[in-house]
Amino acid sequence: MKNKIAVFTGTRADYGLLLPLIRLINGTPSSELQLLVGGTHFSPEFGSTIKQIENDGFNISAKIEMLLSSDSDVGIAKAMGLAMISAAENLERLKPDVLVVLGDRFETFAIAQTAMIARVPIAHIHGGEITQGAMDESIRHAISKLSHMHFTSTERYRARLVQLGENPELIFNVGAPGIDNISKLSAMPLSEISESLDIELNPNSFFLVTHHPVTLIPEQAQTELGALFKALDRFQDHKVIITYPNADQSGKALINMILSYAHNNKGRVVVSPSLGQQRYLSLMKYSTAVIGNSSSGIIEAPSFGVPSINIGDRQEGRISAESTLHCNAKVEFIVEHIDKALTPEFRTFCRQVENPYGNGGSSERIFNTISQLLPFKNIKKPFFDISAS
């Protein structure tokens, strides 16, 4: 009998990270992939990335209804409610042996809550991490407490899950799945990317920018993004490729700012709702620096030997390589750090840095471990008390 392994994806970001694992499940005769898709994948505003999933050749087992045209607190909460209703119906129909979820998004939290009620074992990837500037911090830990198997990206994160009372025998340090995409990347020619974006790009002559809402203080991200744009204005010899922020509170305000900045800098600034995994990673490889507050600048960029500049406190607490420069969201500070990233000495140093998130092979380790643990019958979760061990 095949292992029925359900995987949920709600954004372009988690889909890219989950893609190697999804391919492994789908290509293994002893496993049945049940792909649950929701969130911004169905939104034209965010690039209708459902098309990418379909083009990759995967059968979508369930479309999770959830997205509302609102980025308010009430809108996000309603979206979670809709997601739970849709997930409840589909989990009852599919009856998976395990549900795989990744990260800390509100969409993922809604699905995990539903799976817990449905008594479906949950395998959580990227637990134990800290991002103190976002409510994702609380969501991530909450998902960990709902989950039965854990796949962390560093040993420190594994220890943190033990501290949260999770069973050490079911916590596995496997590295970051995003590195798998890099180790297997067939980079797109920059000429092809230039044509697709309608802008001429040369290696090490452009910045790759992603700046997400700071969900605990939504208006803060607008101030930070404004400071970033003023800093980028100081580097007119560099072009700028900007991707859309997440669909979080005040995300639309950031999108409007980005579109306005691109309009005022035609020929130098290009905006894309979704670049796709291959194009995004290829741009990262060729870029001068990765700038903003996305986790990709911390987790993936070091594997390319590319400097990254992390702005503000959204990612505060996350382990980072020495090639990642952290700075306050003040114009002069951002300019100072970009200047450092441009120096030949620092760029040479970045190429020698070891990525704390591993060298690849994470997806294989996750898949093999899940396969060995199935069927997973004991969904009881006793609290692992460190003081009593």
C-alpha positions as CSV (number, residue, x, y, z in Angstrom):
1,M,0.0,0.0,0.0
2,K,1.3,3.4,-0.9
3,N,2.2,6.1,1.7
4,K,-0.2,9.0,1.1
5,I,1.9,12.0,1.7
6,A,0.1,15.4,1.5
7,V,2.1,18.6,1.0
8,F,0.6,22.0,1.5
9,T,1.8,25.1,-0.4
10,G,0.3,28.6,0.0
11,T,2.9,30.9,-1.6
12,R,5.5,31.1,-4.4
13,A,8.2,31.0,-1.7
14,D,7.3,27.8,0.1
15,Y,6.5,26.1,-3.2
16,G,10.0,26.8,-4.4
17,L,11.5,25.4,-1.2
18,L,9.2,22.3,-1.2
19,L,9.7,21.6,-4.9
20,P,12.6,19.0,-4.6
21,L,10.6,17.1,-1.9
22,I,7.4,17.2,-4.0
23,R,9.4,15.8,-6.9
24,L,10.8,13.0,-4.8
25,I,7.4,12.0,-3.4
26,N,5.8,12.2,-6.9
27,G,8.5,10.1,-8.5
28,T,8.6,7.3,-5.9
29,P,6.3,4.3,-6.7
30,S,5.7,3.5,-3.0
31,S,4.4,7.0,-2.3
32,E,1.3,8.9,-3.4
33,L,1.6,12.7,-3.6
34,Q,-1.4,14.7,-2.4
35,L,-0.7,18.3,-3.3
36,L,-2.8,20.9,-1.5
37,V,-2.6,24.3,-3.0
38,G,-4.0,27.6,-1.7
39,G,-3.2,31.2,-0.8
40,T,-1.6,33.6,-3.3
41,H,-1.1,30.8,-5.9
42,F,-4.5,31.7,-7.2
43,S,-4.1,35.5,-7.1
44,P,-3.4,37.3,-10.4
45,E,-2.0,40.1,-8.4
46,F,0.8,37.8,-7.2
47,G,1.5,36.2,-10.5
48,S,-1.1,33.4,-10.6
49,T,1.7,30.9,-9.6
50,I,-0.8,28.0,-9.8
51,K,0.2,28.0,-13.5
52,Q,3.8,27.2,-12.5
53,I,2.7,24.2,-10.4
54,E,0.6,22.9,-13.3
55,N,3.5,23.5,-15.8
56,D,5.7,21.5,-13.5
57,G,3.4,18.5,-14.2
58,F,1.9,17.9,-10.8
59,N,-1.6,16.9,-10.2
60,I,-3.3,19.2,-7.7
61,S,-5.3,17.1,-5.2
62,A,-7.1,19.9,-3.5
63,K,-7.5,23.7,-4.1
64,I,-7.8,25.3,-0.7
65,E,-10.2,28.2,-0.9
66,M,-8.9,31.1,1.3
67,L,-7.6,34.3,-0.3
68,L,-9.6,37.5,0.2
69,S,-8.8,40.8,-1.4
70,S,-7.8,42.4,1.8
71,D,-4.5,42.8,3.7
72,S,-6.2,44.0,6.9
73,D,-6.1,42.1,10.2
74,V,-9.7,41.2,9.8
75,G,-9.1,40.1,6.2
76,I,-6.2,37.8,7.1
77,A,-8.3,36.2,10.0
78,K,-11.2,35.6,7.6
79,A,-8.8,34.0,5.1
80,M,-7.6,31.6,7.8
81,G,-11.2,30.7,8.6
82,L,-12.0,30.0,4.9
83,A,-8.8,27.9,4.7
84,M,-9.8,25.8,7.6
85,I,-13.3,25.1,6.1
86,S,-11.8,24.1,2.8
87,A,-9.0,22.1,4.4
88,A,-11.4,20.2,6.6
89,E,-13.4,19.0,3.6
90,N,-10.4,18.0,1.6
91,L,-8.5,16.2,4.4
92,E,-11.6,14.2,5.1
93,R,-11.7,13.2,1.4
94,L,-8.0,12.5,0.9
95,K,-7.3,10.9,4.3
96,P,-3.5,11.4,4.0
97,D,-1.0,9.4,6.2
98,V,0.9,12.6,6.9
99,L,0.7,16.3,6.1
100,V,4.0,18.1,5.3
101,V,4.0,21.9,5.9
102,L,6.9,24.4,5.8
103,G,7.6,27.5,7.7
104,D,5.5,30.1,9.5
105,R,2.8,31.6,7.3
106,F,-0.7,32.2,8.5
107,E,-2.0,30.0,5.6
108,T,0.1,27.1,6.8
109,F,-1.1,27.7,10.4
110,A,-4.7,27.3,9.3
111,I,-4.0,24.0,7.5
112,A,-2.0,22.7,10.4
113,Q,-4.9,23.4,12.9
114,T,-7.3,21.6,10.7
115,A,-5.0,18.6,10.3
116,M,-4.6,18.4,14.1
117,I,-8.4,18.3,14.5
118,A,-8.6,15.6,11.8
119,R,-5.9,13.6,13.6
120,V,-3.6,13.7,10.6
121,P,0.1,13.5,11.7
122,I,2.0,16.7,10.7
123,A,5.6,16.9,9.5
124,H,7.0,20.5,10.0
125,I,10.0,21.9,8.1
126,H,11.9,25.0,9.4
127,G,10.7,24.9,12.9
128,G,12.7,26.2,15.9
129,E,13.8,29.4,14.1
130,I,13.4,33.0,15.4
131,T,12.2,36.0,13.5
132,Q,11.4,38.5,16.2
133,G,10.1,41.3,13.9
134,A,7.1,39.3,12.6
135,M,4.1,37.5,14.0
136,D,5.4,34.6,12.0
137,E,7.5,34.0,15.0
138,S,4.5,32.9,17.1
139,I,2.9,31.1,14.2
140,R,6.0,29.0,13.6
141,H,6.2,27.8,17.2
142,A,2.5,27.1,17.3
143,I,2.8,24.9,14.2
144,S,5.7,23.1,15.9
145,K,3.4,22.3,18.9
146,L,0.8,20.9,16.5
147,S,3.4,18.7,14.7
148,H,4.6,15.2,15.2
149,M,7.8,15.1,13.1
150,H,10.2,18.0,12.8
151,F,12.9,18.8,10.3
152,T,15.1,21.7,11.3
153,S,17.7,23.6,9.3
154,T,20.4,23.8,12.0
155,E,21.4,22.0,15.2
156,R,20.6,25.1,17.3
157,Y,17.0,25.1,16.0
158,R,16.8,21.4,16.8
159,A,17.8,22.2,20.4
160,R,15.1,24.9,20.6
161,L,12.4,22.5,19.7
162,V,13.5,20.2,22.5
163,Q,13.3,23.2,24.7
164,L,9.7,23.7,23.5
165,G,8.9,20.2,24.8
166,E,9.1,18.2,21.5
167,N,10.3,14.6,21.4
168,P,14.0,14.6,20.6
169,E,13.6,11.3,18.8
170,L,11.3,13.0,16.2
171,I,13.4,16.1,15.6
172,F,15.8,15.8,12.7
173,N,18.4,18.4,11.7
174,V,18.5,18.1,7.9
175,G,19.6,21.5,6.7
176,A,17.6,23.9,4.6
177,P,15.6,22.5,1.7
178,G,16.3,25.8,-0.3
179,I,19.9,24.8,-0.7
180,D,18.8,21.7,-2.7
181,N,17.5,24.0,-5.4
182,I,20.9,25.7,-5.6
183,S,22.9,22.5,-5.7
184,K,20.8,21.3,-8.6
185,L,20.4,24.7,-10.3
186,S,20.7,25.0,-14.0
187,A,21.1,28.7,-14.1
188,M,19.2,30.6,-16.9
189,P,21.5,32.7,-19.2
190,L,21.4,36.3,-18.1
191,S,20.5,37.3,-21.6
192,E,17.4,35.2,-21.4
193,I,16.4,36.7,-18.1
194,S,17.0,40.2,-19.5
195,E,14.7,39.5,-22.4
196,S,12.0,38.1,-20.1
197,L,12.1,41.2,-17.8
198,D,12.7,43.7,-20.7
199,I,15.8,45.2,-19.1
200,E,19.5,44.7,-20.1
201,L,21.4,43.1,-17.2
202,N,25.1,42.3,-16.8
203,P,26.7,40.2,-14.0
204,N,27.4,42.1,-10.8
205,S,25.6,45.2,-12.1
206,F,22.2,44.9,-10.3
207,F,20.6,44.4,-6.9
208,L,18.0,41.8,-6.2
209,V,15.4,43.3,-3.7
210,T,12.6,41.7,-1.7
211,H,11.1,43.6,1.2
212,H,8.2,42.1,3.2
213,P,5.8,43.6,5.6
214,V,6.9,43.7,9.3
215,T,3.7,42.1,10.6
216,L,4.0,43.1,14.2
217,I,4.3,46.8,13.2
218,P,2.9,46.9,9.7
219,E,3.6,50.6,9.1
220,Q,7.2,50.1,9.9
221,A,7.9,48.3,6.6
222,Q,6.7,51.3,4.7
223,T,9.3,53.5,6.5
224,E,12.0,50.9,5.9
225,L,11.1,50.5,2.2
226,G,11.2,54.3,1.8
227,A,14.7,54.4,3.3
228,L,15.8,51.6,1.1
229,F,14.7,53.4,-2.0
230,K,16.5,56.6,-1.0
231,A,19.6,54.5,-0.4
232,L,19.3,52.8,-3.8
233,D,19.1,56.2,-5.5
234,R,22.7,56.7,-4.5
235,F,23.8,53.8,-6.7
236,Q,22.5,54.9,-10.1
237,D,25.1,52.7,-11.9
238,H,23.3,49.6,-10.6
239,K,19.9,48.4,-11.8
240,V,17.3,47.0,-9.4
241,I,15.1,43.9,-9.7
242,I,12.3,44.0,-7.1
243,T,9.9,41.1,-6.3
244,Y,6.6,41.5,-4.6
245,P,6.2,41.2,-0.9
246,N,4.2,38.6,0.9
247,A,0.4,38.9,1.1
248,D,0.5,40.1,4.7
249,Q,-1.0,43.0,6.6
250,S,-0.2,46.3,4.7
251,G,1.3,44.4,1.9
252,K,-0.7,46.3,-0.7
253,A,0.8,49.6,0.6
254,L,4.3,48.2,-0.1
255,I,3.3,47.0,-3.6
256,N,2.0,50.5,-4.4
257,M,5.3,52.0,-3.2
258,I,7.3,49.5,-5.3
259,L,5.3,50.2,-8.4
260,S,5.6,54.0,-8.0
261,Y,9.4,53.7,-7.5
262,A,9.7,51.6,-10.7
263,H,7.5,54.1,-12.6
264,N,9.8,56.9,-11.5
265,N,12.9,54.9,-12.5
266,K,12.0,53.4,-15.8
267,G,14.9,51.6,-17.5
268,R,16.7,51.1,-14.2
269,V,14.1,49.4,-12.0
270,V,12.0,46.4,-12.9
271,V,9.2,44.8,-10.7
272,S,8.0,41.2,-10.9
273,P,5.1,39.8,-8.9
274,S,6.8,36.4,-9.1
275,L,10.1,35.5,-10.8
276,G,9.8,31.7,-10.4
277,Q,12.3,29.6,-8.6
278,Q,14.8,29.1,-11.4
279,R,14.8,32.7,-12.6
280,Y,15.0,34.1,-9.0
281,L,17.9,31.9,-8.0
282,S,19.7,32.6,-11.3
283,L,19.3,36.4,-10.7
284,M,20.7,35.8,-7.2
285,K,23.7,34.1,-8.6
286,Y,24.4,37.0,-11.0
287,S,23.5,39.8,-8.7
288,T,25.8,42.3,-6.9
289,A,23.9,41.9,-3.7
290,V,20.6,40.6,-2.3
291,I,18.9,43.4,-0.3
292,G,15.7,43.6,1.8
293,N,14.3,41.5,4.7
294,S,13.6,38.2,3.0
295,S,14.9,34.9,4.5
296,S,16.3,34.1,1.1
297,G,19.0,36.7,1.6
298,I,20.1,34.8,4.8
299,I,19.6,31.2,3.8
300,E,20.2,30.9,0.1
301,A,22.5,33.9,-0.8
302,P,25.6,32.6,1.1
303,S,25.6,29.4,-1.1
304,F,26.2,31.6,-4.1
305,G,29.0,33.6,-2.4
306,V,26.8,36.7,-2.9
307,P,26.6,39.4,-0.2
308,S,23.3,40.1,1.3
309,I,22.0,43.1,3.3
310,N,19.3,42.4,5.8
311,I,17.4,45.6,6.7
312,G,15.4,46.1,10.0
313,D,14.4,43.5,12.6
314,R,12.0,41.3,10.7
315,Q,14.6,38.5,10.6
316,E,16.1,39.3,14.0
317,G,17.3,36.2,15.8
318,R,17.8,34.1,12.7
319,I,21.2,32.4,12.3
320,S,23.2,34.0,9.4
321,A,26.5,33.6,7.6
322,E,29.2,36.3,7.8
323,S,28.3,37.3,4.2
324,T,25.0,38.7,5.5
325,L,25.2,42.3,6.7
326,H,22.6,43.5,9.1
327,C,21.6,47.1,9.4
328,N,19.0,49.5,10.8
329,A,16.5,50.9,8.3
330,K,18.2,54.3,8.1
331,V,19.4,55.6,4.7
332,E,23.0,56.3,5.7
333,F,23.3,52.9,7.3
334,I,21.9,51.1,4.3
335,V,24.3,53.1,2.0
336,E,27.2,52.2,4.2
337,H,26.4,48.5,4.1
338,I,25.9,48.5,0.3
339,D,29.2,50.2,-0.1
340,K,30.8,47.5,2.0
341,A,29.1,44.8,-0.2
342,L,30.6,46.4,-3.3
343,T,34.2,46.2,-2.1
344,P,36.5,43.6,-3.8
345,E,37.7,42.5,-0.4
346,F,34.3,41.7,1.0
347,R,33.1,40.0,-2.2
348,T,36.2,37.7,-2.1
349,F,35.4,37.0,1.6
350,C,31.8,36.1,0.7
351,R,32.9,33.5,-1.8
352,Q,34.8,31.7,1.0
353,V,32.0,31.8,3.6
354,E,30.4,28.5,4.8
355,N,26.6,28.4,4.8
356,P,25.3,27.4,8.2
357,Y,22.2,25.9,6.5
358,G,24.1,23.1,4.9
359,N,25.2,22.0,1.4
360,G,22.1,20.3,0.1
361,G,20.5,16.9,0.4
362,S,17.8,18.1,2.8
363,S,14.8,17.0,0.8
364,E,16.2,13.4,0.4
365,R,16.7,13.2,4.2
366,I,13.2,14.5,4.9
367,F,11.6,12.1,2.4
368,N,13.6,9.1,3.7
369,T,12.8,9.8,7.3
370,I,9.1,10.3,6.7
371,S,9.0,7.1,4.7
372,Q,10.6,5.2,7.5
373,L,8.2,6.6,10.1
374,L,5.0,5.8,8.2
375,P,2.6,4.5,9.1
376,F,2.6,6.9,12.0
377,K,0.0,5.6,14.5
378,N,0.8,7.4,17.8
379,I,-0.5,10.9,17.4
380,K,-0.5,11.5,21.2
381,K,2.1,14.2,22.0
382,P,3.4,14.0,25.6
383,F,5.4,17.0,26.6
384,F,9.1,16.2,26.7
385,D,10.2,17.8,30.0
386,I,14.0,18.5,30.0
387,S,14.1,18.9,33.7
388,A,12.7,15.4,34.2
389,S,14.9,13.7,31.6
